[in-house]
Every structure is written in structure tokens, then in C-alpha cells.
């Protein structure tokens, strides 16, 4: 009897631990596939579905000090973000970022984008909306290197891939 309980407890513990390791990997997968219209950013803007959007990207490597014991095991991960703002101060509810793909030299990775919608106002009081999408915990690429960034999104239900362009990795520390 005690042996059955021990085996059951060990099995449950193994499932829980593997779930804590495997689930974040599954959740970050970008399962978006299929044909999408390719568009490129030109002079910081892109036109999709008759609207012009202002697009900027930022890439940073965390080279700061680690205060938490064991933080040294984490390394210096890279994070990528893409900001999209309506050029005509339009609300961005029809736009939905799905995935971000990043390429550095011969290495390429793609992950599901974490998305935040921000409604704010500029200094003169006029409103604007901004969608920020990002991914983190990428490989340890060095500050000063460049990466190519693509954003897969849907606009009014239609899939698009925006070539955001090359961005230099900055250092956060």
C-alpha cells in the first residue's frame, strides 16, 4: 500500500514539475501559419488596409547586475518589442499582433507576441492609441549587433507579415 502511494506521489510530482517546464514553452509557440501578405516598413510607416501605421522596434540585452541569488544562471537575455501607432490617431482595435520573428546572423527564432494596447495623449492633449507587442528571453546576443525583426499580425481578420527592418541591440544595465 505504501509503495502505491509513493509511486502515485512521485508520478504526480513528476507531472507537475514537467508541466512547469513544458507549459511555458508550449504557450510561447507561434502556431500562426498559412499565407500572409508581406509588407515592409518604409520611413517608419507601413500602409495596411487603407490605413497608415507608424512602426518602431527596439531590441535590448539585459546586462545589468543580478541581485537575486542564482540570477547568474539566467545569463543576459535579449528582449524585442514592436510599437505600432495609428498615423491618423485612429484606435487600433482592428489590429492584432500574433508573433514576432527575429533573425541574428544564422540564428532565427519566432515566438508568440505579448500584446498591450495603450490609449494616451500627447503633450498638446490630442489622443492617440499605441499597440506594443514583445517577446523576451531570446538567446544572449551582444549589444551593438543587429537583428532583423518581423511582426506577424492580423488587420480586420487578414494576416500580414511586416518586415520591421534591422535594429541594433542596445544594452540595458
Secondary structure, DSSP 8 states (H G I E B T S, - for coil): -HHHHHHHHHHHHHHHHHHHHHHHHHHH-----S--EEEE-BTTEEEETTEEEEEEEEEEEE-S---STTGGGG---EEEEEEEEETT----TTEEEEEEEEEETTEEEEEE-EEEEEEEE-TTS-EEEEEEEEEEEE----TT-EEEEEEEEEETTEEEEEEEEEEEEEEE-
